[in-house]
Each structure stands twice: as structure tokens, then as C-alpha cells.
Amino acid sequence: MGISCEVREIFNFVYKERLDNDLTEHEFDYVFIGIYNGAPVINTDEVAEWKLISFDSLNRDVVENPANYTTWFKKIYQKVNIYLNNDGE
């Protein structure tokens, strides 16, 4: 995406989730946060689609259309939302 900024780890977690077709995701994830105010530079060889969305709009969409998001994204999103609502502490 052509983005360069400082990032820091805000949390990590393990999750295990049964999926369709007898598949299971069992992952240890690190989540980092960074602030970038420029425009992304899209490499169309690496990115088919992308969307810029406000956090409030994303929140509404996750609530209204949960099937559009992966299990791991919803878990991370909830934890990031808590982190941001606690002023990043």
C-alpha cells in the first residue's frame, strides 16, 4: 500500500475457531497500530481491491453485515475498538 509509519504492538492473542468443511483455524496473532495521514500508493499487481472507511462506518458495517468479515477480523476488531476507546492505554 506504499505506507510507511512507526508501529507498535498493542496486543497479541490466541484463538481457535471451527470453520466450514471440518476446517479449524488455530492461530497466535500479533496486532500492531500505526498512524498514517497520506494517500496509499496502490500496487495493482498485489492488491485487487481496497477501501478507505472511517472507524465508525466500519463499526456499523461489522454489526450490520457480520458475515462479510472473517472470524479473526471480528476478534481483532473488537479488541482494537476496546483499545481505542480506552485512549490507547
VOLUM-321341 format. One record per residue (C-alpha): residue number from 1; residue in three letters; x, y, z. Coordinates in steps of 0.02 Angstrom, whole numbers. Each point is the difference from the previous one (the first is absolute). Example, Ala and Ser with C-alpha at 12.3 -4.5 7.8 and 13.67 -1.06 7.14 Angstrom:
<sites>
[1,"ALA",[615,-225,390]];
[2,"SER",[69,172,-33]];
</sites>
This chain:
<sites>
[1,"MET",[0,0,0]];
[2,"GLY",[152,114,-2]];
[3,"ILE",[-25,48,182]];
[4,"SER",[146,32,117]];
[5,"CYS",[-26,45,183]];
[6,"GLU",[54,-51,173]];
[7,"VAL",[-100,-143,73]];
[8,"ARG",[-10,-76,172]];
[9,"GLU",[-74,-161,64]];
[10,"ILE",[-161,30,95]];
[11,"PHE",[-44,-180,41]];
[12,"ASN",[16,-181,-51]];
[13,"PHE",[-120,-145,21]];
[14,"VAL",[-36,-180,-43]];
[15,"TYR",[-162,-58,-74]];
[16,"LYS",[-70,-164,-62]];
[17,"GLU",[-155,-4,-108]];
[18,"ARG",[-89,-141,-91]];
[19,"LEU",[-43,48,-178]];
[20,"ASP",[-100,-78,-140]];
[21,"ASN",[55,-163,-82]];
[22,"ASP",[74,-68,163]];
[23,"LEU",[140,129,-4]];
[24,"THR",[70,85,154]];
[25,"GLU",[99,160,18]];
[26,"HIS",[118,-1,149]];
[27,"GLU",[112,152,1]];
[28,"PHE",[111,108,107]];
[29,"ASP",[-20,180,-63]];
[30,"TYR",[96,159,34]];
[31,"VAL",[-92,164,-29]];
[32,"PHE",[93,162,-34]];
[33,"ILE",[-64,178,-19]];
[34,"GLY",[71,149,-93]];
[35,"ILE",[-61,169,-62]];
[36,"TYR",[19,52,-182]];
[37,"ASN",[-79,157,-75]];
[38,"GLY",[55,-14,-182]];
[39,"ALA",[-84,-80,-149]];
[40,"PRO",[40,-184,-33]];
[41,"VAL",[97,-46,-156]];
[42,"ILE",[-87,-153,-68]];
[43,"ASN",[102,-133,-90]];
[44,"THR",[-133,-82,-109]];
[45,"ASP",[111,-155,-19]];
[46,"GLU",[-22,-32,186]];
[47,"VAL",[-170,75,41]];
[48,"ALA",[-162,-42,-91]];
[49,"GLU",[-114,111,105]];
[50,"TRP",[13,119,147]];
[51,"LYS",[-114,120,91]];
[52,"LEU",[27,149,114]];
[53,"ILE",[-132,1,137]];
[54,"SER",[-21,95,162]];
[55,"PHE",[7,-99,161]];
[56,"ASP",[-182,48,37]];
[57,"SER",[-57,-63,-171]];
[58,"LEU",[100,-159,23]];
[59,"ASN",[-82,-25,170]];
[60,"ARG",[-174,16,-76]];
[61,"ASP",[44,-118,-143]];
[62,"VAL",[72,-134,116]];
[63,"VAL",[-160,7,104]];
[64,"GLU",[-118,4,-150]];
[65,"ASN",[94,-123,-112]];
[66,"PRO",[102,-118,110]];
[67,"ALA",[4,-135,-134]];
[68,"ASN",[108,116,-108]];
[69,"TYR",[144,-15,123]];
[70,"THR",[112,-143,51]];
[71,"THR",[-1,-68,177]];
[72,"TRP",[177,61,35]];
[73,"PHE",[-42,176,-65]];
[74,"LYS",[-150,16,115]];
[75,"LYS",[103,-58,150]];
[76,"ILE",[139,123,-39]];
[77,"TYR",[-123,139,-38]];
[78,"GLN",[-85,-20,169]];
[79,"LYS",[166,9,93]];
[80,"VAL",[60,151,-102]];
[81,"ASN",[-166,87,34]];
[82,"ILE",[23,-28,188]];
[83,"TYR",[181,61,-13]];
[84,"LEU",[-51,160,-90]];
[85,"ASN",[-145,34,119]];
[86,"ASN",[123,-11,145]];
[87,"ASP",[102,142,-79]];
[88,"GLY",[132,-121,-63]];
[89,"GLU",[52,-57,173]];
</sites>
